[in-house]
């Protein structure tokens, strides 16, 4: 009986015998149906053998009869231009020259590098046919409705972890991209060339000149978003959130990097905006910018002198910067006519009297500080501590034209005169 037989077709490619073989096969198929209706089993089997022969010939390079809309190019590429054709499958799919099993993947694409097949997967959205002598404009569609948008690829991972289970460093994600160099020769690799530029992920944008004033309000090469639900009271917890994170280098050979930049932005016309606080060298951030280093944490070059500046920058004992106006940053000078004890709150003394004694503390207590003393009086100023002028120690400031003023600076050991 016909239903007891098991005939299966495994055709490949298109019909090599063309339309005549297809039409003949279809005619014999119709005759089988008629014979079955008339219960003519013997005739049915004869016709079926002929059909198997015809189908086998067609199947040398072809598909099953109902798929005659598939074509084959000269390079054996199979194609179908029928817009209504659909391909649906519930099981896994393997497109590979090496693997015969999906290996836990719903779709596995794996291939050996070939100069003509240098891409594992290509997704083109609204792309014209550039490869034709006359580009095919019918391959391009126009987005016309305000509510419409276009995406080349969407990947969603609806994570679902069991309550009460702690999952370690498994790095569940919606996408993972890796690039490998230096794979072992035992696997067939001979990697040793010098590559000018290499990237794990390359993102680019192109704005062509089509003579139309098209406009884009905001353009992001990369747009990152976090949604926390529109309903208040979400009990979920994120202990540490990182908008963009570069973890520490893995392995024991970080020295292969000659120069490295965590963030490198070349265009000088770009501004960089941070609405939050920034820490350099520290994760303890108490100000908009917190910089920490063992020595000299900040270096500034290219500073220019200003003619109208009235403020100066000061640093307190905690390393915090403050702005002060020039009158408050420079204490008022003091005019003397007699003996005086010099104060740390005054940095300029102008003497207009006779002989006087100026009492100063030991040099060790004034390390890094100075006083300016000007003698415009008729007498001599005698200091309680000596000061060095060259290799000579002095304690007097005369009112002579060439030695009437000195700036006394302490290095923590002695006072010295700075003209």
C-alpha positions as CSV (number, residue, x, y, z in Angstrom):
1,X,0.0,0.0,0.0
2,X,1.1,3.5,-0.6
3,X,0.8,4.6,3.0
4,X,3.2,1.8,4.0
5,X,6.1,3.1,1.9
6,X,8.6,5.6,3.2
7,X,10.0,7.7,0.4
8,X,12.0,10.8,1.3
9,X,13.6,13.5,-0.9
10,X,16.9,15.1,-0.1
11,X,17.3,17.5,-3.0
12,X,19.9,20.2,-3.2
13,X,19.9,23.4,-5.2
14,X,17.6,24.3,-8.1
15,X,16.2,22.2,-10.8
16,X,19.0,21.5,-13.2
17,X,16.6,20.1,-15.8
18,X,14.6,23.2,-15.9
19,X,10.9,23.8,-16.5
20,X,10.3,20.6,-18.5
21,X,11.3,18.3,-15.7
22,X,9.2,20.3,-13.2
23,X,6.2,20.2,-15.4
24,X,6.5,16.5,-16.0
25,X,6.9,15.8,-12.3
26,X,3.8,17.8,-11.6
27,X,1.8,16.0,-14.2
28,X,2.8,12.6,-12.8
29,X,2.0,13.8,-9.3
30,X,-1.5,14.7,-10.4
31,X,-1.9,11.2,-12.0
32,X,-0.9,9.6,-8.7
33,X,-3.7,11.6,-6.9
34,X,-6.2,10.4,-9.6
35,X,-5.0,6.8,-9.3
36,X,-5.4,6.9,-5.5
37,X,-8.9,8.2,-5.8
38,X,-9.7,5.4,-8.2
39,X,-7.9,2.8,-5.9
40,X,-5.6,1.8,-8.7
41,X,-2.7,0.8,-6.6
42,X,-0.6,-0.9,-9.4
43,X,-0.9,2.2,-11.6
44,X,-0.1,4.4,-8.6
45,X,3.1,2.5,-7.9
46,X,4.3,2.7,-11.5
47,X,3.6,6.4,-11.6
48,X,5.3,6.8,-8.2
49,X,8.5,5.1,-9.5
50,X,8.5,7.5,-12.5
51,X,8.0,10.4,-10.2
52,X,10.9,9.3,-8.0
53,X,13.1,9.1,-11.1
54,X,12.0,12.5,-12.2
55,X,12.3,13.9,-8.7
56,X,15.7,12.4,-8.3
57,X,16.9,14.0,-11.6
58,X,15.4,17.3,-10.5
59,X,16.8,16.8,-7.0
60,X,20.4,16.5,-8.3
61,X,20.5,20.3,-8.1
62,X,17.0,21.3,-7.2
63,X,14.4,21.6,-4.4
64,X,11.1,19.9,-3.8
65,X,8.3,20.6,-6.4
66,X,6.5,23.2,-4.4
67,X,9.6,25.3,-4.1
68,X,10.2,26.0,-7.7
69,X,10.5,29.8,-7.0
70,X,14.0,29.2,-5.7
71,X,16.8,29.9,-8.2
72,X,20.5,29.2,-8.3
73,X,23.3,31.5,-9.5
74,X,26.3,30.3,-11.4
75,X,28.3,30.2,-8.1
76,X,25.7,27.8,-6.6
77,X,24.2,30.6,-4.5
78,X,20.5,29.9,-3.9
79,X,18.1,32.8,-3.9
80,X,14.4,33.6,-3.9
81,X,13.0,37.0,-4.8
82,X,9.4,36.2,-3.8
83,X,8.5,38.7,-1.1
84,X,5.8,36.3,0.3
85,X,8.3,33.5,0.9
86,X,8.9,32.8,4.6
87,X,11.3,30.5,6.5
88,X,10.1,29.3,9.9
89,X,11.8,26.8,12.2
90,X,11.3,25.9,15.9
91,X,14.6,24.1,16.3
92,X,18.2,25.3,16.2
93,X,20.0,26.3,13.0
94,X,23.7,25.7,12.2
95,X,25.5,27.6,9.4
96,X,29.0,26.3,9.6
97,X,31.8,24.6,7.8
98,X,33.1,23.0,11.0
99,X,30.2,22.2,13.3
100,X,27.4,19.8,12.6
101,X,25.7,20.6,15.9
102,X,24.3,23.9,17.3
103,X,26.4,23.5,20.5
104,X,23.8,25.1,22.9
105,X,23.1,27.9,20.4
106,X,19.7,28.6,18.9
107,X,21.7,29.8,15.8
108,X,25.3,29.0,15.3
109,X,27.3,30.7,12.5
110,X,30.9,29.6,12.2
111,X,33.2,29.7,9.2
112,X,36.8,29.5,8.1
113,X,38.3,32.8,6.9
114,X,38.2,33.2,3.2
115,X,38.9,36.4,1.2
116,X,35.5,36.1,-0.4
117,X,33.7,35.2,2.9
118,X,35.3,37.5,5.4
119,X,32.1,38.2,7.5
120,X,30.3,35.9,9.8
121,X,27.1,37.8,9.7
122,X,25.9,40.9,7.9
123,X,22.7,42.8,8.5
124,X,21.7,45.5,6.1
125,X,18.7,47.8,6.6
126,X,17.4,49.8,3.6
127,X,20.7,49.3,1.8
128,X,20.8,50.1,-2.0
129,X,22.4,47.8,-4.5
130,X,25.8,49.5,-5.2
131,X,27.1,46.4,-6.9
132,X,25.0,47.0,-10.1
133,X,26.0,49.1,-13.1
134,X,22.9,51.1,-12.5
135,X,22.0,51.2,-8.7
136,X,18.6,49.6,-7.9
137,X,16.5,52.3,-6.3
138,X,13.7,49.9,-5.6
139,X,15.7,48.3,-2.8
140,X,15.3,51.5,-0.7
141,X,12.2,52.3,1.4
142,X,11.3,55.7,2.8
143,X,10.3,56.3,6.4
144,X,7.4,58.7,6.1
145,X,5.2,58.4,9.2
146,X,6.3,60.3,12.4
147,X,5.6,57.2,14.6
148,X,7.9,54.9,12.6
149,X,11.6,54.1,13.3
150,X,14.2,51.8,12.0
151,X,16.6,49.4,13.8
152,X,19.2,47.2,12.1
153,X,19.4,44.7,15.0
154,X,17.5,44.2,18.3
155,X,18.8,41.8,21.0
156,X,16.7,41.3,24.2
157,X,17.6,39.1,27.1
158,X,14.8,38.8,29.6
159,X,16.9,37.5,32.6
160,X,15.2,35.2,35.0
161,X,17.2,34.1,38.0
162,X,15.9,31.9,40.8
163,X,15.2,33.6,44.1
164,X,17.5,32.7,46.9
165,X,20.4,31.7,44.7
166,X,23.6,33.7,44.5
167,X,25.1,33.7,41.1
168,X,28.9,34.5,40.9
169,X,30.9,36.3,38.2
170,X,28.9,34.8,35.3
171,X,28.5,38.0,33.3
172,X,25.0,37.4,31.9
173,X,24.5,40.0,29.1
174,X,22.5,40.8,26.0
175,X,25.6,40.6,23.9
176,X,29.2,39.6,24.1
177,X,32.0,40.6,21.6
178,X,35.5,39.2,21.7
179,X,38.5,39.4,19.6
180,X,41.4,36.9,19.9
181,X,45.0,37.2,18.8
182,X,48.0,35.0,19.4
183,X,46.0,31.7,19.3
184,X,48.4,28.6,19.5
185,X,50.0,27.1,16.4
186,X,48.7,23.7,17.4
187,X,45.2,24.8,16.4
188,X,46.4,26.0,13.0
189,X,47.1,29.6,13.8
190,X,50.2,31.5,12.5
191,X,49.3,34.9,13.9
192,X,52.4,37.2,13.8
193,X,51.5,40.1,11.6
194,X,51.5,43.8,12.5
195,X,48.0,45.4,12.4
196,X,47.8,49.2,12.4
197,X,44.3,49.4,14.0
198,X,42.2,46.7,15.7
199,X,39.0,47.0,17.6
200,X,36.6,44.6,19.4
201,X,33.7,46.8,18.5
202,X,33.7,49.6,15.9
203,X,30.8,52.1,15.8
204,X,30.5,54.7,13.1
205,X,28.0,57.2,11.7
206,X,27.9,58.8,8.2
207,X,26.1,62.0,7.3
208,X,26.2,62.3,3.5
209,X,25.9,65.4,1.4
210,X,22.7,65.0,-0.6
211,X,22.1,68.8,-1.1
212,X,19.1,68.7,1.3
213,X,19.1,70.5,4.7
214,X,18.2,67.4,6.7
215,X,18.6,67.9,10.4
216,X,19.3,65.8,13.5
217,X,18.6,67.3,16.9
218,X,20.7,64.9,18.9
219,X,23.1,62.3,17.5
220,X,24.7,59.7,19.7
221,X,27.4,57.3,18.5
222,X,26.5,55.3,21.6
223,X,23.4,55.9,23.7
224,X,23.2,54.3,27.1
225,X,20.0,54.1,29.2
226,X,18.9,52.6,32.5
227,X,15.2,52.1,33.2
228,X,14.0,51.6,36.8
229,X,10.3,51.1,36.1
230,X,7.6,53.8,36.0
231,X,5.9,52.5,39.2
232,X,7.3,53.8,42.5
233,X,8.5,51.5,45.3
234,X,10.7,49.1,43.3
235,X,12.3,46.9,46.0
236,X,15.2,45.9,43.7
237,X,18.8,46.9,44.7
238,X,21.8,47.7,42.6
239,X,24.8,47.9,44.9
240,X,27.2,49.5,42.4
241,X,26.1,51.0,39.1
242,X,28.7,51.7,36.3
243,X,27.6,53.6,33.3
244,X,30.9,52.7,31.5
245,X,33.4,50.4,33.2
246,X,36.9,49.2,32.2
247,X,38.0,46.5,34.6
248,X,41.5,45.7,35.6
249,X,43.7,43.9,33.0
250,X,43.5,40.1,33.2
251,X,46.5,37.9,33.0
252,X,50.1,38.5,34.0
253,X,51.4,40.4,31.0
254,X,50.1,44.0,31.2
255,X,53.5,45.2,30.1
256,X,52.6,44.4,26.5
257,X,50.9,47.8,26.5
258,X,53.5,50.6,25.7
259,X,51.0,53.5,26.1
260,X,47.4,53.3,27.2
261,X,44.5,55.6,27.5
262,X,41.3,54.7,29.4
263,X,39.4,57.4,27.5
264,X,40.9,59.1,24.4
265,X,38.9,61.8,22.6
266,X,40.8,63.3,19.7
267,X,38.4,66.0,18.2
268,X,39.4,69.3,19.8
269,X,36.0,70.9,19.0
270,X,34.2,68.5,21.4
271,X,33.3,69.5,25.0
272,X,33.1,66.9,27.8
273,X,30.3,67.3,30.3
274,X,29.9,65.5,33.6
275,X,26.9,66.4,35.7
276,X,28.1,64.3,38.6
277,X,31.4,64.4,40.6
278,X,34.7,63.2,39.2
279,X,37.5,61.5,41.1
280,X,41.0,61.0,39.8
281,X,43.1,58.7,41.8
282,X,40.5,58.2,44.5
283,X,37.0,56.8,44.9
284,X,36.3,59.0,47.9
285,X,34.8,62.0,46.2
286,X,33.7,65.0,48.2
287,X,33.7,67.7,45.6
288,X,32.9,68.1,41.9
289,X,36.5,67.3,41.2
290,X,38.7,65.4,43.7
291,X,42.3,64.7,42.7
292,X,44.6,62.5,44.7
293,X,48.2,61.6,44.1
294,X,51.3,60.9,46.3
295,X,53.0,64.1,45.1
296,X,52.0,67.1,43.0
297,X,48.5,66.0,41.9
298,X,47.9,68.9,39.5
299,X,50.0,70.4,36.7
300,X,48.8,73.2,34.6
301,X,50.6,74.5,31.5
302,X,49.8,77.4,29.2
303,X,48.7,79.9,31.8
304,X,48.7,83.5,30.7
305,X,49.2,86.7,32.8
306,X,46.0,88.7,33.2
307,X,45.9,92.5,33.4
308,X,42.6,92.9,35.1
309,X,42.7,90.0,37.6
310,X,41.6,90.9,41.1
311,X,41.4,87.3,42.6
312,X,44.0,84.7,43.4
313,X,43.8,81.0,44.1
314,X,44.7,79.7,47.6
315,X,44.9,76.2,49.1
316,X,44.0,75.4,52.7
317,X,45.5,72.7,54.9
318,X,43.1,70.1,53.5
319,X,44.1,70.8,49.9
320,X,40.9,72.5,49.0
321,X,41.1,75.4,46.6
322,X,39.6,78.8,47.5
323,X,39.4,82.1,45.7
324,X,40.5,85.3,47.4
325,X,40.6,88.9,46.2
326,X,44.0,90.5,46.1
327,X,43.4,93.0,48.9
328,X,42.5,90.2,51.3
329,X,45.3,87.9,50.2
330,X,47.9,90.6,50.8
331,X,47.8,91.9,54.4
332,X,47.9,95.7,54.8
333,X,51.4,97.1,55.2
334,X,52.5,98.7,58.5
335,X,54.4,101.9,59.0
336,X,56.7,102.0,62.0
337,X,58.8,104.7,63.8
338,X,60.3,102.6,66.6
339,X,60.9,99.1,68.0
340,X,58.5,96.6,66.5
341,X,57.7,92.9,66.9
342,X,57.1,91.5,63.4
343,X,53.7,89.8,62.9
344,X,52.9,86.8,60.7
345,X,49.8,88.7,59.5
346,X,51.8,91.5,58.0
347,X,54.2,91.0,55.1
348,X,55.4,94.6,54.5
349,X,57.0,97.0,57.1
350,X,57.9,100.6,56.2
351,X,60.1,102.3,58.8
352,X,60.1,106.1,58.9
353,X,61.8,106.7,62.3
354,X,65.2,106.7,63.9
355,X,67.1,103.7,65.2
356,X,64.8,100.8,66.0
357,X,64.9,97.1,66.9
358,X,62.8,94.6,64.9
359,X,62.1,91.4,66.8
360,X,61.6,88.3,64.6
361,X,61.0,84.7,65.6
362,X,63.5,81.9,64.9
363,X,63.9,81.0,61.2
364,X,62.5,77.5,61.8
365,X,59.1,78.9,62.6
366,X,58.9,80.9,59.3
367,X,59.8,78.2,56.8
368,X,58.7,79.2,53.4
369,X,57.5,82.7,54.4
370,X,59.0,86.1,54.1
371,X,58.8,89.8,55.2
372,X,59.6,92.8,53.2
373,X,61.3,95.5,55.2
374,X,61.9,99.0,53.9
375,X,63.9,101.6,55.8
376,X,62.9,105.2,54.8
377,X,63.8,106.7,58.2
378,X,66.9,108.5,59.6
379,X,68.2,105.6,61.7
380,X,69.3,102.0,61.4
381,X,67.0,98.9,61.9
382,X,68.6,96.1,64.0
383,X,67.1,92.6,63.7
384,X,67.0,90.2,66.6
385,X,68.0,87.4,64.2
386,X,70.8,87.5,61.6
387,X,70.1,87.2,57.9
388,X,72.4,86.2,55.0
389,X,73.4,88.5,52.2
390,X,75.4,86.2,50.0
391,X,77.9,84.5,52.3
392,X,77.8,87.4,54.8
393,X,75.6,87.4,57.9
394,X,74.0,90.7,58.8
395,X,71.6,92.1,61.4
396,X,71.3,95.7,60.2
397,X,69.3,97.4,57.5
398,X,70.6,100.9,56.8
399,X,68.9,103.8,55.0
400,X,71.5,104.0,52.3
401,X,70.3,104.0,48.7
402,X,71.8,100.6,47.8
403,X,70.8,98.8,51.0
404,X,67.6,100.3,52.4
405,X,65.2,97.3,51.6
406,X,65.4,93.6,51.9
407,X,62.9,90.7,51.7
408,X,63.7,88.3,54.5
409,X,62.9,84.7,53.5
410,X,63.3,81.7,55.7
411,X,64.2,78.2,54.4
412,X,63.6,76.7,57.9
413,X,67.2,77.1,58.9
414,X,68.3,80.7,58.4
415,X,66.9,84.0,57.1
416,X,68.2,85.2,53.8
417,X,67.9,88.4,51.8
418,X,65.9,88.3,48.5
419,X,66.3,91.5,46.6
